[in-house]
Amino acid sequence: MMNGPRMLEGYRVLDFGQFVAGPTCGRLLAEMGAEVVKLELAPQGDRVREGGFKPTQPEYKQSSQSTYYFQHNHSKLSFAIDLKKAGARELVTAMLPKFDVLTENFAPGVISRLGFSYENVKKVNPRIIMCSISMAGQTGPLSTKAGYDHIGQSYAGITDGLGEPDRGPAMATMAIGDVSTGVATAMGICAALLHRERTGEGQYLEGSLLDTYFHMHDQHVPKIALAGDKVRPTREGQVPRAVGPLGIYRYRDNQYITILTTPHQWPQVLRAMNRPDLADDPRFAKPRSRALNHLDLKEIIEQWLSTFSTRDDALAALDKERVPCGPVLTVNEAMAHPHLNQRKTVRWVDDPLLGRVAVPGIPVKFSAWPDRMQLRAARLGEDNERVLREYLDLNDSQIRELYRSGVLVRDATLGPSPADS
């Protein structure tokens, strides 16, 4: 039986991340075993601490804990510091040799102004892996532009494809780019750690929302490269003009079913619908004709779906013939689905301040890495003393002085400050 460290155990990460993309990267590394120290800037720390629901107990209503913070920053230590105070930057710099990785997602240039550019960091720790995340990258004409998830989505040609064909583009209702960029950069950091194990070299990584979104295009990029403006993908709404059935079909009221088939599965659709006659209908006999007449096919499918007593019955008829399909669930319905709960895709945990709360589980399952049954999200500065003792071997007197000088800050609900002792 192996007794040594597993996965990322033993690696240490200094996480300057804020909002979603950077914190997602750090959280995934923490979930895979790394010790992640989240550096939060005074006075309020990560701005997402003010988002979502807050604790309801009267004694914790002013706490820095929140559901938004919990989701993106659980499994980390919170180290809260005022980098504008004398000696604060030197304190962090002294810690750098103990870290394997540094992550940040400030706007380009901010981390340098704070004194922690890669050039400065690698002077102190040549083996460190530093990863910067931004909207459009650290170089190029857009690099200085302010931006969040949906700005990167717009520049990448993604937003233009969302929505109905006769209306303007729609906005996605979740942070797809932020989270996906966090996943991509965590992957890159793991590869960089492997590279360092083999070569001894640290390195600098860049991740951007724009790059991540553009990477999501599945087929149009090479076609446009060859055909130019003859290929112009745009919004296609619920049922794209494509070989199908392919689209979102109404069952009844506000209930919908997604069906996505390839040409070879057309006979399975006919068997499910008990409509062998459609095989000889010239509108649907060939893949191209089905694409041209996709709205007629939509009407036929939706009429058939409406004959079932329940949406589940309609899905069962499609499943019987192995037609790829699924219900269009609300987030509420997805969270209640037994499959997502059995696999801990929906992960239920108990937090002493928030109560019984659910967060998304890690998107990869490891056979040699157990699920953590309980998760912890620190209040602002909750781990200040632990971090300074472990990384710099500071004593109680030195830590008290840092509190008294305002270098360190922490959540008032943690009780009396060490500065008062």
N, C-alpha and C positions, 0 to 999 in steps of 0.2 A: 504494500500500500504506500502510495506517495505521500511523504510528509512535508515536502517543500512547498513553496508558494505556487498557487495555481492562477491561471488567467493573468490578470494585471495586478495581482497582489504584490506589494513591495514597491510599486511605482507611485510616485507622488506628483500631483498636478496642482499648479497654482492657477486658479480660474478667475480671471478678471471679467467674466461674461456677465451680461445683463440682458434683460428682456427674455428672448426665447432661443435664438440660434446658438449663441455661445453657451448659455446654460444647458441646452440640450446636449451639446458635445460633451461638456464636463460631466453631466449626469450619467450619460452612457458609459463613460470611462469609470465612473464611480460604481455603477451597477455591475461592471465587469471586474471589480476588485481593487481598483486604484484608490488611494487616499487622495481625495480632492479637497483642497482648501479654497473656499470661495472668498476672494478678497472683495469686500463691499466698501464702497466709498461713503464716508460720513457726509451728511448726518443721517440720511434715510436708508442707505444701502441700495440694493437693487430696486428699481422703481416698480417692479411687479409686486413688491410687498404690499402695495396699496391697491392691487387689483383683486378681483374675485370676491369671495366671501371671507369675512374676518371671524374670529372667535366670538361666540355669543355670551360667554360668561362675563359678568360685569367687571371682574378683576382682570380680564384679558382683552377687553374691547380695544384698548390702546396698544395692543401688542403688535409687533412687526410681522407676526405670522399671518398667512393668507392662503387660500386655496390655489391661487395663481402661482405664488412662490413655491408652495409645497410640490406642485406637479413638476416643475422644471428644476428644482434644486434639492430635492430630497437626497439623502445619502452623502451629503457634503458637510464639511465643517465650515462654520461662518467666522471669518476674521474681519472685523470692521475697523477701519483706520481712516484717519484724516490725513491724506497725503500732502495737504497744504501746511501742516504743522512742521516745525523744525525737527529734523531727525527722523521723520516718518519714512521718507524715501530710502534713507540709508538703512533703516530697519528692514525694509522689504528686500533691499539689495543684499543684505547680509544673509537672508534666507535662501536666495536663489541657488546657491550650490547644492542645497538639499533637494531641489526639485528636478524631476525628469522632463516635465512638460509645463509650458506656460500657454494658456489660451486667453484670447481677448476678442471682443467684437465691438470696440469703439469705432467711431468714424475714423477713416484713415488719417493718421497724423496725431491723434489724441494720445495714443500710448507712448509715442516719442516725446510729446510734451510732458508727459508724466515722468519721463526719465527711463522708460523701459522698452526702448526700441530693441530690435533683435541685435543690432550692433553693440548696444550697451550690455544687453543680457548675456550674449555669448562671451564677452570679455570676462565676465564673472564665472560663467559656467559654459565652457565650449561644447559640452555634450548635450546641452539642453535642446529640446525640440519645442519650437515656438510656433503657434498657429494663430493667424489673424483672420477673422471673419468679418466681412462687410457686405454692403449691398452689391457693389460692382467690382470689388477687387482693389488692390493697393496701387495699381498702375492703370494707365489708360485715360481717355478723355472723360469718362464718367466717374473716376475714382474719388473725386472731391465732392461729388453730389450727395446731398443728404437723401436717405431713403430707407424704407422698410420693405417687408415682404412683398406687398402688392406692387411696389414700384419696380422691383426686380422682375416680377411676373409680367408686368406690362412691357418692359424693355425686351424680354425674352420671346415675345410673340405668343405667349400663353393666353393672356387675357382676351386677346382678339378672337380666340376660339371658343370662348365660354358664353353661353346664352342662346337665345332664339335667333334664327336667321333674319327675321324682319325687325329686330330690335337692336339696341346698342349692346356692347359687351357687358357681361355680368362679373361680379366680384366673388371670388371664392370666400366661404364663410369660416375658413380656418387657416392657420399659419402653415400651409403646405411647404412653402419654400424655407421658412425658418427652421422647421423641424427636420426637413430633408437635408438642409445644409449642415445642421448639427450631426446628423447621421453620417453624412459624407466625410466631414472633417474628423469625426471619431475614427472612421475607417482609415483615413489618411494617417492619423497619429499612430494607430496600431502598426501600420506598415513602416512608418518612420522609426518606431521603436525597434522593430525587427531589423531594419537597416542598421541602426546603431549597434545592436547586438553583434552584427556581422562585421561592421567596419569601425566601430568606435566613434562614428561621426554623428553629431547633432545636425539639425537643419531647420530651415524656416519654411512653413507651409502657409498657403493662402486658401481660403475658401470664400466663395461669394454666392449670394442668393441668385444673382443673374446667371452665373455659370451653372449652378445647380438646376435652375429652371430650364435653361436651354438644353441641358443634358436629358431632360424628360421627353423631348420630341422623339417619337418612335419611328417615323418613316419619312417625314416631309423634307428634312434637311438635304439629303443627297439628291432627291428628286428635283428640288428647286435649284440645286447647284448645276444640274444637267439641263433643266428645261427653263430656268429663269421664271419670268412672270406668267408663263403658260400654266404654271402650277400656283394656285392662290388658295391655300386652305383658309377657311373662315368658319363662322359659327354655323352649326347645323342643328342645334336644339335637341329635342327629345329623341327624335328618330333621324339619324343622319342618312343622307343619300348615299347609301353604301350597300354592298352585297349583304343580304340579311336572311332572316330577321336580325336586326341589330338596333337596339335603342331602348327607350324607357316607355313602357306601354301601360296605359291606364286600366286598372281593374274596375274599380268603382270609387265614387266619391274622390277622396284624396289619397287613395291607395294605388301604388304603382308597382310594376314588376320590370326588372331589367332582363332583357334577353340578348344574348350575344352569341351568334352562330357563324360558322364558316360554311362555304358552299357545300362541302361534303355532308353537312349535318341537316340540309334541307329535307331529306326524306324523313328524318327523325321528327322534325317539326310537323310534317304532314301526318305522321302516325299519331303524334300526341293530339293533334286537333281532329283526327279522324276525317281529314279532308284530302283523300287521294285525288280528287278531281282537280285540285290546284296544280298538280304535277303537269297537267296538259293545258293549263290556262296560259295563253301566250304572254300574258303580263308577268308571269312568274316562272316560266319554264326554264329560263337560263339565268345565271347569276347577274349578268348585266341588266336583263329585263326586270329582275327583282329590285335592283338599285334604282332604275328609272321610275318604277312604280311603287316606291317604298311607302308612299302615303296611302295608296289603295290597300297595300298589304297591312299597314298599320290599322286601318279601319276594320279589316277582317279579323285580325288577331284580337283587337280590343273587344269586338262584338263576341268573339268566342270566350274570352276571359270573363266577361260579364255574366256568362251563363252559370258560373260556379257559385256555390253557396258562400264560400269563403275564399280569400286570397290563398290560404294555405292549400286548399283543394286544387286550385289552378296550378300552383307550383308543383304539387304532387303529380299532376298529370304530365307536366313537362319533365319532371325528374324521372318518371317512369321510362321515358324514352331517351334519357340522358341528354336532354336539351339544356345547355348551360343557361342558368337563370338564377335570379335571386330577388327577394323583396327589397324595395327601397325603404329602408328603415330610418326612423328618426334616431338621433343620438340616444334618446331615452330608451327606445326599443332595442338598440344595439347593446346598451349597457345591461339590459335584462336578459339578453339571449344566452341560453345555457352553454352554447359552444364557446363564446367569448369568455364566460366566467370559468368554465372548466379548465381552459387553457391559460387562465390568468392574464388574458389579453386585457380584460377589465380587472384591475388589481385592487382589492379592498384591504384597507389598512386602518388601524386605530391610531389617531393622533390625540395626545392629551389636551390640546387646545381646540382642535377643529372637530373632534369626534370621529365617528365612522365615516371614512371618506374613500373615494375611488380615484385612481389615477391610471393612465395607460401603462401597461406592462412593457418591458423591454421587447423589441420586435423580433429578437432571435432567441431560440431556446437552445441551451447547451446541456449535453448529457453529463458533462463532468463539472458542472457549475450549478449548485442548488439555487432554487428560488429563495429569496429572502422573504420570510413571512411577515416581518415587520420593517417599516421604513421610518426614518427620522428626518425631519426638516428642522434645521436649527433656527432659533430666533436670532435677530441681528446681533452679531458679536458674541454669541453664546460660547464659542470655542476659542476666544482670544487667549485666555490663559494657557489652555492646552497647547495651542499652536506655538506660542512663544517659549514655553518650556521645552517642547519636543524639538523645535527647529533651531532655537537660539540658546537654549539652556538658561533662560532668564530666571531670576528668583522672584519671590513674592514682592520684595521691596522695589525691584526694578519695574515690575509690572504695575504696581500701585502708582509709581511716578508717571508712567505712560498714561494712565487714566487721569491723573491729576492735571497733567499738561494738555489734555484733550486730544492726544494722539490716538487713543483708543476710544471707541464708543460702543454702546451696547443697549439692548432692549431694556427699558425701565422695568418691565414686568419680571425680569430675572432676579429682582431683589436688590438690596444695597450694593452699590458699586464698590469694587475693591479699593477705590480711591478714598472711600469713607471709613475704611477699617484701620 
